[in-house]
């Protein structure tokens, strides 16, 4: 029976325990031999902690752990370096405060290295730790989840500023410690502006969107097929489309426009263990504040999102950009790049993220608990679409809209209904386009199925006739005349008094 390292981030535990390890040591070798100061951003559960643990064991000279791996016969195992490995998510900063938690951690690491610290203040303790450790060779400094003491307080700017101030003093030590350092690698989910490691350490190499390191975490197609050959051979006779389905659900992440796309390692391991296609990664901790941020900013249409090159990597706590957060946390990924405009095109990486985030957003906009009844109602919507049963489709949409609070009906014009209708169709995996531009106007929603193209115009406290007439007067379906699918125009009017669909009109376009 294969052992999968689900949730295990310690390289030694994985190797000694006989767990599966996907060999990333050639990329790690290239990294540690070609530079000195690095920063890497990746989403949660994407292998950052395991990467640092692996590097720690390399520099600690634990050759036996690497038997059978690429680096085993390439590395000089006699060059042992002291390692300062800081895992900020493990610190008790919420109880003790960041300053005290870091200061205590300096003592813990010093004890591991056989060093006695004399300094009583944080900056002095870090300086002393690096200097004294270097007596046994230049120091390797690994800082995991550097941003955790900031991301935990995104809704408390006063605490963010307090922790940034602590970091400024703490990281300033690194600027003057070059002579003692062999390697510095800092990892996190987000690259924050106004955090001193990026302003003070001007030689810090951000490899987040580097083509040659784009697959240093995650699982490539070749790695999937070679490391899970046994599982694939076992499952494929019962599920011939296994590889294409794995790619649809868990592949798609890219950290360079020309780089190979990778699989989410956590979801792949969970699938191989449980043999069911589920939203494993999404279920492990999508923050409520992120979904609420999207709801408050009226963000819902995440197809073909564009963002500038500089904006993609930096993240300001004071001015949170939804798109930046979604990219850095793994809910959007690079789909393309326009070198002339220096613009990235972003989109959902795969079906797991698209389905899960759509579900969470639909629940947030409907003001119901996530997963409450959206799936049941959207299944009714799916059946109605298959049968071209427009009255049943309207009934399903009505059920989805019924939970909207009364004050939202009065305050939000038709925007909230537009969003819920869009997300409802999107939840079915359909091609849905909102506010589609034509030469004469913008169609509220276009829905494309195998047999039909539906044009929906939505009104609030108006008439369905006005909505339907607008579709024809503005020619919203005109550009699809050559398409062989049937074209259906639907005008819908919502009543804020009745808090439901008041009337609708349907007309097939000849």
C-alpha positions in Angstrom: 0.0 0.0 0.0 1.5 3.3 -1.1 2.0 6.0 1.6 1.1 9.5 0.5 2.6 12.5 2.4 -0.7 14.3 2.9 0.0 17.2 5.2 3.6 16.1 5.9 6.1 19.0 5.3 9.2 17.5 6.8 11.6 15.9 4.2 13.3 13.6 6.7 9.9 12.3 7.9 8.8 11.6 4.3 12.0 9.8 3.4 12.5 7.8 6.6 8.8 6.9 6.7 8.7 5.5 3.1 6.3 8.1 1.8 6.1 9.1 -1.8 8.5 11.9 -2.7 8.5 13.6 -6.2 12.1 14.4 -7.0 12.6 18.1 -7.2 16.3 18.0 -6.3 17.7 18.9 -9.7 15.7 22.2 -9.7 16.8 22.8 -6.1 20.4 22.2 -7.0 20.2 24.7 -9.8 18.6 27.2 -7.4 21.1 26.9 -4.6 24.1 26.8 -6.9 23.3 29.8 -9.0 22.3 32.5 -6.5 22.2 33.6 -2.9 19.2 35.7 -2.0 15.7 34.5 -3.1 12.0 35.1 -2.5 9.3 32.7 -3.7 5.6 33.1 -3.5 3.2 30.2 -3.9 -0.3 29.4 -2.7 -1.0 27.4 0.5 -0.4 23.7 0.4 1.8 23.9 -2.7 5.0 22.6 -1.3 6.8 25.7 0.0 7.5 24.2 3.4 8.7 20.9 2.0 11.0 22.8 -0.4 12.7 24.5 2.6 12.9 21.3 4.6 14.6 19.6 1.6 17.2 22.4 1.3 17.8 22.2 5.1 18.7 18.5 4.8 20.9 19.1 1.8 23.0 21.7 3.7 23.0 19.6 6.8 24.8 16.9 4.8 22.1 14.2 5.4 23.2 12.2 2.3 21.4 9.1 3.2 18.0 10.8 2.9 18.7 11.5 -0.8 19.5 8.0 -1.9 17.9 7.4 -5.3 17.3 11.1 -6.0 19.0 13.2 -8.6 21.2 15.3 -6.2 22.6 12.3 -4.4 25.6 11.9 -6.8 25.9 15.6 -7.7 26.3 17.3 -4.4 29.4 17.7 -2.3 28.1 16.2 1.0 31.2 17.3 2.9 30.2 21.0 2.6 28.0 21.2 5.7 26.5 24.6 6.6 24.6 25.7 9.7 20.9 26.3 9.0 18.6 28.8 10.6 15.1 27.6 9.7 12.3 29.9 10.8 8.7 28.8 10.4 6.7 31.8 11.2 3.3 30.0 11.2 4.5 27.9 14.1 5.2 31.0 16.3 2.8 31.9 19.1 2.7 35.6 17.9 -1.1 35.9 18.4 -0.7 35.3 22.1 2.8 36.7 22.8 3.1 39.4 20.1 5.4 39.1 17.1 8.4 40.7 18.9 8.4 38.3 21.8 7.6 35.3 19.7 10.5 35.9 17.3 12.8 36.6 20.2 12.0 33.3 21.8 12.5 31.5 18.5 16.0 33.0 18.3 16.7 31.1 21.5 15.2 27.9 20.3 17.3 27.9 17.1 20.4 29.0 19.0 20.0 26.0 21.3 19.6 23.6 18.3 22.9 25.0 16.9 24.7 24.8 20.3 24.9 28.6 20.6 24.3 30.7 23.7 22.9 34.2 23.0 23.8 37.1 25.2 21.7 39.9 23.6 18.3 40.6 25.1 16.7 42.5 22.3 15.4 40.9 19.1 17.6 42.6 16.5 20.7 41.9 18.6 19.7 38.2 19.1 19.3 37.7 15.3 22.6 39.4 14.6 24.3 37.3 17.2 22.7 34.1 16.1 23.9 34.6 12.5 27.4 35.7 13.4 28.0 32.9 15.9 26.5 30.2 13.7 28.9 31.3 10.9 31.8 30.0 12.9 30.9 26.6 11.5 30.5 27.8 7.9 28.5 30.4 6.1 24.9 30.3 7.2 21.8 29.1 5.3 18.7 31.1 6.4 15.3 29.7 5.5 12.2 31.7 6.4 8.9 30.0 5.8 5.5 31.8 5.6 7.1 35.2 6.3 3.8 36.9 5.6 1.6 34.9 8.1 1.9 37.5 10.9 0.5 40.0 8.4 -2.2 38.0 6.5 -3.7 36.9 9.9 -4.5 40.6 10.5 -5.7 41.9 7.2 -8.8 43.3 8.8 -6.8 45.0 11.6 -4.5 47.6 10.0 -3.2 48.7 13.4 -1.8 45.3 14.1 -0.5 45.0 10.6 1.5 48.2 11.1 2.8 47.0 14.4 4.0 43.7 12.9 5.6 45.5 9.9 7.5 47.6 12.3 8.9 44.5 14.1 9.8 43.0 10.7 11.6 46.2 9.6 14.0 46.0 12.5 14.3 42.2 12.3 15.0 41.9 8.6 17.4 44.9 8.6 19.9 42.5 10.2 20.2 40.6 6.9 21.3 43.7 5.0 24.6 43.8 6.8 25.1 40.1 7.2 26.2 39.3 3.7 29.7 38.0 4.7 28.1 35.4 7.0 25.4 34.1 4.6 25.6 31.2 2.1 21.9 31.2 1.1 18.7 33.1 2.0 15.4 31.8 0.9 12.1 33.5 2.0 8.8 32.0 1.1 5.2 33.1 1.6 1.8 33.4 -0.2 1.9 37.2 -0.8 4.5 39.7 -1.7 3.5 42.8 0.4 4.6 46.3 -0.3 6.1 48.2 2.6 7.7 45.1 4.1 11.4 45.9 4.6 12.7 42.7 3.1 11.8 44.0 -0.3 13.0 47.6 0.2 16.1 47.0 2.3 17.3 43.8 0.6 17.6 45.2 -3.0 19.5 42.1 -4.0 16.7 39.8 -3.1 15.8 37.8 -6.3 12.0 37.3 -6.6 11.7 34.0 -8.5 7.9 33.8 -8.2 7.4 34.3 -12.0 10.6 32.8 -13.3 10.3 30.3 -16.1 13.2 28.1 -15.0 11.7 27.7 -11.5 8.0 27.6 -12.4 7.8 23.9 -11.6 9.9 23.9 -8.4 6.6 23.3 -6.6 3.5 21.5 -8.0 3.5 18.4 -10.1 4.2 18.4 -13.9 2.5 16.0 -16.3 5.6 13.8 -16.6 5.9 13.7 -12.8 2.3 12.7 -12.5 2.5 9.9 -15.0 5.8 8.5 -13.7 5.3 8.8 -10.0 1.7 7.6 -10.1 2.1 5.0 -12.8 0.9 2.3 -10.4 -2.3 4.1 -9.5 -3.0 5.1 -13.1 -2.7 1.5 -14.3 -5.1 0.4 -11.5 -7.7 3.1 -12.1 -7.7 3.6 -15.8 -9.4 0.3 -16.8 -12.5 1.5 -14.9 -12.1 5.2 -15.9 -10.5 5.5 -19.4 -10.6 9.3 -19.3 -8.6 9.4 -16.0 -5.7 11.5 -17.3 -7.9 14.1 -19.0 -10.1 14.3 -16.0 -7.2 14.8 -13.6 -5.9 17.6 -15.8 -9.3 19.2 -16.0 -9.8 19.1 -12.2 -6.3 19.7 -10.7 -3.9 21.0 -13.4 -3.6 24.4 -14.9 -1.4 26.4 -12.5 1.3 28.5 -14.3 3.9 30.9 -12.9 5.1 32.1 -16.3 3.3 32.5 -19.5 5.6 30.0 -21.3 6.1 27.6 -18.5 4.6 24.1 -18.2 1.4 24.0 -16.2 1.4 22.1 -13.0 -1.0 20.1 -10.8 -2.0 21.1 -7.3 0.0 18.6 -5.3 -2.4 18.5 -2.3 -5.4 17.7 -4.5 -3.6 15.0 -6.5 -2.4 13.2 -3.3 -5.9 13.4 -1.9 -7.4 12.0 -5.1 -4.9 9.1 -5.3 -5.7 8.3 -1.7 -9.5 8.6 -1.9 -10.0 7.9 -5.7 -12.8 10.5 -5.8 -12.9 13.8 -7.7 -13.6 16.4 -5.0 -12.6 19.9 -4.2 -9.9 18.9 -1.8 -7.7 22.0 -1.8 -10.5 24.5 -1.7 -12.1 22.8 1.3 -8.9 23.2 3.4 -9.2 26.8 4.1 -10.6 29.4 1.7 -10.8 32.5 3.9 -14.2 34.0 4.4 -12.8 37.5 4.2 -11.7 36.8 0.6 -15.2 35.8 -0.5 -16.6 38.8 1.4 -14.1 41.0 -0.3 -15.2 39.8 -3.7 -18.8 40.3 -2.7 -18.3 43.8 -1.4 -16.3 44.8 -4.5 -18.9 43.2 -6.8 -16.3 40.8 -8.3 -17.8 37.8 -9.9 -16.7 37.5 -13.5 -13.2 36.1 -13.4 -12.7 35.0 -17.0 -10.0 36.9 -18.9 -9.0 39.2 -16.1 -6.1 41.6 -17.0 -3.5 43.0 -14.7 -0.3 44.9 -15.2 3.1 43.2 -14.7 4.1 45.3 -11.7 0.7 45.0 -10.0 0.7 41.2 -10.3 3.5 40.6 -7.7 2.9 43.3 -5.2 0.1 43.5 -2.6 -0.7 46.5 -0.5 -2.6 45.8 2.7 -4.0 49.4 2.7 -5.3 49.1 -0.9 -6.3 45.5 -1.3 -6.8 44.5 -5.0 -9.1 41.5 -5.4 -7.3 40.3 -8.5 -3.9 40.4 -6.8 -5.1 38.5 -3.9 -6.8 35.9 -6.1 -3.6 35.3 -8.1 -1.3 35.1 -5.1 -3.6 32.8 -3.2 -4.0 30.4 -6.2 -7.6 31.1 -7.3 -6.4 32.7 -10.5 -3.4 31.8 -12.6 -1.5 33.1 -15.7 -3.3 32.3 -18.9 -1.2 34.6 -21.2 0.9 37.7 -21.5 0.9 40.7 -23.8 4.5 41.8 -24.0 3.7 45.1 -25.8 1.2 46.2 -23.1 3.0 44.3 -20.3 -0.3 42.9 -19.3 -1.1 39.4 -17.9 -4.3 37.6 -18.7 -5.5 35.6 -15.7 -8.2 33.0 -15.3 -9.3 30.0 -13.2 -6.6 27.3 -13.1 -9.0 24.3 -13.2 -12.4 22.9 -12.5 -11.9 22.5 -8.8 -11.2 26.1 -8.2 -13.8 27.4 -10.7 -16.6 25.2 -9.3 -15.7 25.8 -5.6 -15.2 29.6 -5.8 -18.4 30.0 -7.9 -20.3 28.0 -5.3 -18.9 30.1 -2.4 -19.6 33.4 -4.3 -23.1 32.3 -5.2 -23.8 31.6 -1.5 -22.3 34.9 -0.4 -24.4 36.9 -2.9 -27.5 34.9 -1.9 -26.8 35.5 1.7 -26.9 31.8 2.6 -24.5 29.4 4.3 -22.0 28.0 1.7 -23.3 25.0 0.0 -26.8 25.5 1.6 -29.1 24.8 -1.3 -27.4 26.4 -4.3 -26.4 23.1 -5.8 -29.9 21.6 -5.6 -31.4 24.7 -7.3 -28.8 24.9 -10.0 -29.4 21.3 -10.8 -33.0 22.2 -11.5 -31.7 25.0 -13.6 -29.5 22.5 -15.5 -32.5 20.3 -16.3 -34.5 23.3 -17.5 -31.8 24.3 -19.9 -31.4 20.8 -21.3 -35.1 20.7 -22.1 -35.4 24.4 -23.2 -38.0 24.8 -20.5 -37.9 28.5 -19.9 -40.7 28.7 -17.3 -38.8 26.1 -15.2 -35.6 28.0 -15.7 -37.2 31.2 -14.4 -38.6 29.2 -11.4 -35.1 28.0 -10.6 -33.7 31.5 -10.8 -36.5 32.7 -8.6 -35.5 30.2 -5.9 -31.9 31.3 -6.1 -33.0 35.0 -5.7 -35.4 34.3 -2.8 -32.8 34.5 -0.1 -31.6 38.0 -0.9 -32.2 40.3 2.1 -35.0 42.9 1.7 -32.7 45.9 1.9 -30.6 44.6 -0.9 -33.6 44.5 -3.2 -34.1 48.2 -2.5 -30.5 49.3 -2.6 -28.7 47.4 -5.3 -30.7 48.0 -8.5 -30.4 45.1 -10.9 -26.7 44.4 -10.3 -27.2 41.8 -7.5 -29.6 39.9 -9.7 -27.3 40.1 -12.7 -24.5 38.6 -10.6 -26.6 35.8 -9.1 -28.0 34.8 -12.6 -24.4 34.9 -14.0 -23.0 32.7 -11.2 -26.0 30.3 -11.4 -25.2 29.5 -15.0 -21.5 29.5 -14.3 -22.0 27.0 -11.5 -23.3 24.6 -14.2 -19.9 24.8 -16.1 -21.5 26.7 -19.0 -19.9 29.4 -21.2 -21.4 32.5 -19.6 -20.6 36.1 -20.7 -21.7 39.2 -18.9 -22.1 42.7 -20.4 -21.1 41.6 -23.8 -20.3 44.6 -26.0 -21.7 45.1 -29.4 -21.7 48.1 -31.7 -25.0 49.2 -30.3 -24.8 48.4 -26.6 -24.1 45.7 -24.0 -26.1 42.5 -23.5 -26.6 41.7 -19.8 -25.9 38.0 -20.1 -25.2 35.5 -22.9 -25.3 31.8 -22.1 -24.0 29.2 -24.6 -25.0 25.5 -24.5 -24.5 22.8 -27.1 -27.8 23.5 -28.7 -28.8 27.0 -27.7 -27.6 30.6 -27.3 -29.6 32.5 -24.7 -29.6 36.3 -24.5 -30.9 37.6 -21.2 -31.8 41.2 -20.5 -32.6 42.0 -16.8 -34.7 44.9 -15.5 -35.8 45.9 -12.0 -39.2 47.5 -11.5 -39.7 47.9 -15.2 -41.3 45.5 -17.7 -40.3 42.3 -19.4 -41.4 43.8 -22.7 -38.8 46.6 -22.3 -36.1 44.0 -21.6 -37.1 41.8 -24.6 -37.4 44.7 -27.0 -33.9 45.9 -26.0 -32.4 42.6 -27.1 -33.8 43.0 -30.6 -33.4 46.8 -30.9 -29.8 46.6 -29.9 -29.2 43.4 -32.0 -27.5 41.5 -29.2 -27.8 38.2 -31.1 -27.0 39.6 -34.5 -23.3 38.6 -34.5 -24.3 35.0 -33.9 -26.5 34.7 -37.0 -24.1 32.2 -38.7 -24.1 30.0 -35.6 -26.2 26.9 -36.1 -27.5 26.8 -32.5 -31.0 28.1 -31.8 -31.1 31.6 -30.4 -33.5 32.4 -27.6 -34.1 36.0 -26.3 -35.4 36.3 -22.7 -36.5 39.5 -21.1 -36.9 39.4 -17.3 -38.3 42.0 -14.9 -37.7 41.7 -11.2 -40.0 43.3 -8.6 -38.4 44.8 -5.5 -41.8 44.8 -3.8 -42.5 41.1 -4.5 -38.8 40.2 -4.2 -39.0 37.9 -7.2 -39.3 37.6 -10.9 -42.5 39.5 -11.8 -42.7 38.6 -15.4 -40.7 37.3 -18.3 -41.0 37.1 -22.1 -39.4 34.7 -24.5 -38.9 34.9 -28.2 -36.9 32.6 -30.5 -34.8 34.4 -33.0 -35.5 33.2 -36.6 
